[in-house]
Amino acid sequence: MTDNFTFELDEDGIALLTLDLKDRSMNVITMEMMTELESLIDRIAGDDAIKGAVITSGKPTFLAGADLTMLAALSKRAASEPVEKVFEAAFEFNRVFRKIETCGKPFAAALNGLAMGGGLEISLACHHRVVADDPKIQLGLPEVKVGLLPGAGGTQRLVRLMGVQAALPYLLQGRSLSPQEAVGFGVVDAMVPADQLIGEAKKRVLEDKEAVQPWDRKGFKVPGGQGSMNPKVVQVFMASEAMLRKETRDVYPAPQAILSAVYEGHQVPIDAALRIESRYFTSLILRPEAANMIRTLFVNKGEADKLVRRPKDVEKSEIRTLGVLGAGMMGAGIAYVSARAGMEVVLLDTTQDAAARGRSYSVGLLEKDVRRGKTTREKADAVLDRIKATTDYGDLKGVDLIIEAVFEDMGIKADVTGKAEAVIPEGSIFASNTSTLPITELAKASVRPDQFIGIHFFSPVEKMPLVEIIVGKQTNDVALARALDYVKQIRKTPIVVNDSRGFYTSRCFGTYPTEAMAMLSEGVSPALIEHAGLMAGMQVGPLAVADEVSIELAWKVKEAAKAAMGKAYEPSPADEVLDLFVKELGRTGKKSGKGFYDYPEGGKKHLWPGLAEEFPLAENQPSVEDIKKRLLYRQAIEVARCYGEKVVTAPADADVGAIFGWGFAPQTGGPLSLIDTVGVAQFVAECEALADQYGPRYSPPAFLKDMAKADKAFYTAA
Ligand code: NAD
């Protein structure tokens, strides 16, 4: 028995090692656990009374992979240590797991639950693998999703079991295998009922008199072919390389490193292959992407999901009945996700037809789910039964929460607020889904402004993972806690921001397309701008995005800001482009079939050829790197301003909101992570240079300059 393993020897001389990490709900790989594992392997190898061993887990999951905080710490260390030391630390995983397969005694993994990353890798190092027959179990190597590669033999052993072609998608995309698929691919030897798992694993150990992995036998060949001269394999690598470039545009270093590790590693004996893998792992851990992605995409997103920003002293609540005002695009989506989460929904519009149309949006989505086998007919019907379409405010009598999603008009919103508050219980919370109107202003129409809050969804509601909660001047903690509890119920990720024009996400996101418009007016090639946006890691080009959300909407937002801000409004070169497209050219965006792109019926969209006439190309075109930098920095500086103005109050909210709200380049870990990575002082200096060239929209705020002087970062060392 060690801290993390129990050790039981049976009468056949087979040791059962049960991994059960203390003080953790899930098994993960930690340094302590690795040390204990090595001493257990040594003990088993050295004791003649022990014939072999079975590794299993004492928790519902087998092993969920490496502890992400351990990886983040490793990455931090990497910044200050010599590269040889980092390699040695990385190679530890391979050294210990290799010991399992070369210690002379047979090992079997009894996979009782999910095995991810190092969890699957430890089992691949065992001579035998048996998995429980449970469709909920997933087996996979998802390291690529955190900017890393499976660094405990995964890139080498999976390929030697499945073959190069079959293994690559699982390594490059981090896709999971079901137990059945794993057996089909030969990754696991057998699938048995859960109660026979240990017995079956022990049987395999008892029968194995050699304890040798296939790749340690003479004449071993990788299934499907191997080597740089094998035409089949060469073709696979050529196609994979091309596809990778197309899909990732070289933004992510991890898939490229995985492909190289597989290419080089599959041609040499396993010991050399494992060193190659560790070398590529080291190269990744030395870069900023992995640490940034782990922090934002996993650690901080996880914290947000656990409602880290929820006021602690407010009792937990559950929304049972939700009222949705306005059954348009947003209201319909909100009704759907809420009913799916088990809530009764009252969906209200001005006419019964409009309300019913909103409800029928759910019909369409549920039918699709039934067709695809994602839900059953009974469950789909039950969801639909929970949505009541109505025009009668009396139906809102018992609701716990109202979400208003009527037209973006102060007067109409004030009118429905009054009507709803006349009937809803006194304790109910009233939320607006407005995208632009200040919450504090809207709350003036409420008799209970302290219970008034913003719950800002993104479109399409059922697909977008983020919800922005906006706290008005008078909003109290109960309203905030209830709004957050609701977001958790519908399983989305919340960020909490303070009231301001455009709140946080709309304000910052808007800078991406408007900076591209400014570039157009400077004569930068539109195709260059679009490609540079993608190469910076943004999911859609900035002009394409402008078309998607509608150029007209951007123009309206600009007009409203101008009217509200008066002299304080700072004009941007994008303003004239917006005026031209909306007022003169009538090219308002994708919905109208024409914007910066043309959308031929039945054909593929393409940049509008007329752009060449409207914006003659400048003789000297900027480099791709310069455009990438401008597009990212323009967003990052706005995010920094929001932080300085306390619109967003935690770096984690800023970064999680940027990536999950508007698709900011994920490999950066978010705009504030990007600034930290560049270095605040360097970022400030570069922005000052950009401001000199392009205008005050790039001027760094005073607090950022102070941070630079004091050598501070947004995220302090982990
Ligand atoms: P929409 O035009 O699709 O729907 C608005 C609905 O409200 C219509 O069905 C309309 O009949 C109904 N309505 C109008 N006046 C009403 C009244 N007095 N009583 C009851 N119902 C009334 O608009 P949408 O895109 O769903 O936007 C709704 C709100 O959500 C707006 O405030 C908008 O700013 C905000 N929002 C929109 C998006 C988006 O991408 N469309 C994203 C986030 C937030």
Residues whose N, C-alpha, C, O or C-beta is under 5 A from the ligand:
A	BS01	NAD	L325 G326 A327 G328 M329 M330 G331 L348 D349 T350 A354 A405 V406 F407 E408 I412 V416 N433 T434 S435 F457 F458 S459
